Amino acid sequence: MSRGVDAPSRPATTSGTARSAAEAAPIDVRLGLTRVALDDERDQHHRTLDLGLVRRVFAFTRPYARKRNALFALVVVRSIQLPILTWAVGAIISGPVARRDARATLLAVLGFAALVLFTEIVFHYRARLALELGEAVVFDMRDRLEAHLLRMPMRFFVKTKVGRLIGRMTSDIDAIRVAVQDVVFVSTVNLGTMAVAMALMAHAHWQLFLVVVAMVPVFWGLIVYFHKRLGAAHQRAQESFTRVTATLAESVTGVRVTQGFVRQDINGGLFRALIFDHSRYNMDAARHSAAFLPLLEFNGQLFLAVLVVAGGYQALHGAIELRVLVEFFFLANLLFNPIPVLGNQYNQALTAMAGAERLFRVLDTAPDWPDERGLPALPPVRGRVVFEGVHFAYDPGKPVLHGVDLVAEPGQMIALVGHTGSGKTSILNLLAKLYLPTAGSITVDGHDIAATSSASLRAQLGLVLQSNFLFSGTVLDNVRLGNPAATDAEIRDAARGLDVLDMLDALPDGLRTEVGERGTALSLGQRQIVCFLRAMVVSPRIVLLDEATSAVDALTEARLQAALGKLLRGRTSFVVAHRLSTIRHADRVVVLDHGRVVEQGTHAELLARGGAFAALHRELVHEGPAPVEGARGVRRSGDL
């Protein structure tokens, strides 16, 4: 590499493709279940070097202002050192070397060596501080992004693919890292070097310098010409990579379904089309870069040739000293050498701008409710829950709950029944404050949960869903999720109270058995037992059970029902249940139909009333299909 060019810490890479990009017909690029179709968050307009985004990115350097400012000081020093070194070479050659002065030449070379050593020391610390600053900014960005995601409500995660969020956390922030640690400081060094070189050239021979100035519009025209093309190409490549990441995450998560329906070849073909399309976008960006950078370099060499003609003509006619001409050409080389590097840094900057825009789009997505840090904590509750005129819609204009009024006194068990889509799970989601009602209010012991912090509410809730999630780790790790301070003895006592301790002890390593990613090392029933135990260890005042026993066999269910009868005593509980064994013991059964409460009462009262519950009871018990005990997806005897 020619001296005078500050190099980035790592080069840009471009994905290859097995087929020529010219063979690629335009295709839509979402991996669907049966086809490839477009489904992406395309921008309404294209941005390139946006100063607003640059300011937002560099706002993350404020906590490291001393390091950043020291780095800029080193950048300024280095941008002066490089042209001084080049000027010194020309001065030595045209001075003591031309005069054949050995002693002066030796002293000049020793001085030059000292300057080179100082320059390399400055370069070492410039590169080191740039890497440290880039890593610090990336750490803070990822930390802020995760904190923001953890504050987002369920609605956001339903509408956003996991792979896209992974892309924001990985490739987009890594692109910003390159901008912080490479693009800004490498470009500043090279631009500063060019500015100093131009000043020295103007001082050496201003008439010849005017020839250089006349060439600047040509460079500017090249940059403007490729500006929009390169920006659009890099953004398309970034968007395409996000689609690849999202599809890969979905494919790994759904691998059982893929294998179960023998879709490996079909889905593999669709994914190959997606990554081929991604390579096509990369090749498009590479073609623009491959045209842009050589043109810049060619023009630099062409301009040097023009200087040779103009300067040589003046030297032949005595209008310029040969010594000045030698120095001028060294400085001109230093002026033109950084141009290809700046072109490459410009490409990197465009990629970083695309990543920054996508990152800040996520960070700027506001939660459904404001920051809760100023909200009061919910005090210890007795468990009186009141739904008053609650309306709710997951999507605007598509309500799922219509004016729900419901009161649960402390210690009562409320059973929620109704057909699929009647709004049972939505009631639990609202009570857990995973969503906020669009109208009406939900209070716990008179406190509106919308005006209290979510953390203080959920700390007093125990939640068990039909399909619960287990994290990688041991059974104990997952049980302690809601109560990290729980001891092994307390967990064993809770398991004994649930009458499942023997089942957990029967695992290969007992409570220290590794559950695997998403709990895949355990059966569905074992996972559900761990989730029951996790909820009970929290000692909740309010318990939410959403078809929580549907994954366990009939014998285990009977044991859990008996244990739950004891554990739920004195605790308010809401149970979504299809089993008569659960409903019979409820203090109140709430019948829902299309988001409305149509009946309330005890099991016996509702049967005697002969209304909606009685009809549902007759339909599912007397007229239902023959029961198949223990079969998933088939109703068992006594289901409701």
C-alpha angles and dihedrals in degrees: 000000000000117000112254096048117103106211126213119249091251134008126248114261130209126203117240128219132218092223131048113267087227089069092058116103115204109271136173113255118216119107102231131180093265107005146017111261138162116265113146141126096254117181120248089227135012122251127197124170099002112182090205090059091045090054092049092050093049091048084076089064093062095092087056097045095136093053092043093049092047088051092053090049090054089047091055092048092049093047087057095042096056097057090041089056091050092046090049091055091053092045092051093048095045093039125040094004092053090046091048090233104158097186094048090045091053092049091046092050091049090050090048091051091052090051091049091051091050090047092053091049089053090047091052094054093040091055093042095050091045091054091046092049092047092051092048092051092048090050092052093045093052091044091051093045092052092047089050093049092050089056094052118103126240092263090069094053093046090058099037124071116234091227091059091054090049088052091053091050095046122021098023095049091043088055089053089049089059090051093051100043101030116016099048100043100033090049092046092051092049095044090047090048090051092048093051091045090052091050091052091046091051089050092048097050120346095190092058089043089060087062089058092048090053089059094057096085090059091057091044091052091053092051093049092047094054095034099091095033094054093043094052092045093052093047092051090051091050093049091048092052090053090054090051091051093047093049093047091052091049092046094052092046093049098040092119092057091045092053093040092058094038091243097142096110095041095047090042090055092049091049091049088054089052096050090043088055089049091052089049091057090047091050090050090054090045092052091054091047092046089055096041101050098046090047090055092048093045091051090050090054091044091053091050088053090052089051091050090055095043096041094042091052091052093046091052090054094044095248092125132029117244090234091057091046091053092050091045092055093049089052093045089054089051089050095053101036095073093053097085089045090052089050091054091046088052089057090050090049091054091052090049092050091053090049093046093050091051092045094050090046087064094042090049092053102106121218118249088257131033128264108299098206090102096047119104120249119252107249121229105296136215091210110252106153124189127186109194120187092328117184122178140176129181088204125028112263094018106089119190099181124045119195099321114192115187137154126196116186120213111286096013124133112222116196116203114204136172143107122301110288095024093121104260097130091041090062090054091047091053094047090051088049093237083134134015122233116253089223137004128032142268118208133187113201087342095308116122104231090212088065096047131071117272092223094058091048096048092046086069095044130087112202127190118175132191091250108029126184125240122195125221109275137066130318088256091053091054094045091052091053093102097032112031091177094062112120125222090252092053091050092050090049090051091049090049090051089053089048092235101105093104091053092052093045088053091064115104094262098015114227090351093062114129108242095200127223110329087356094288092148089067131063119250091257093049091050090052091051090053089051092051090051091047090055094046096049088063089063091223125199092209123038125198117196118183107191084313097168097048093100097052128082122256096259093050090045091055090051092048093048091054092047093045090054088063098038095048093050107117092013125102109239136185113200127189100202141166095183123097089212089066099038095051091062096047119113088219135012116210115199116206128194122180092338097313131107104238100169141012132184144089121310092256094045093052093048090050091049091060094214135123095317092050090050091049090048092052093046096052101035108032102027101030126109123277110287120251108199115227097359113136114232092019121097116248125217109283096024118145 
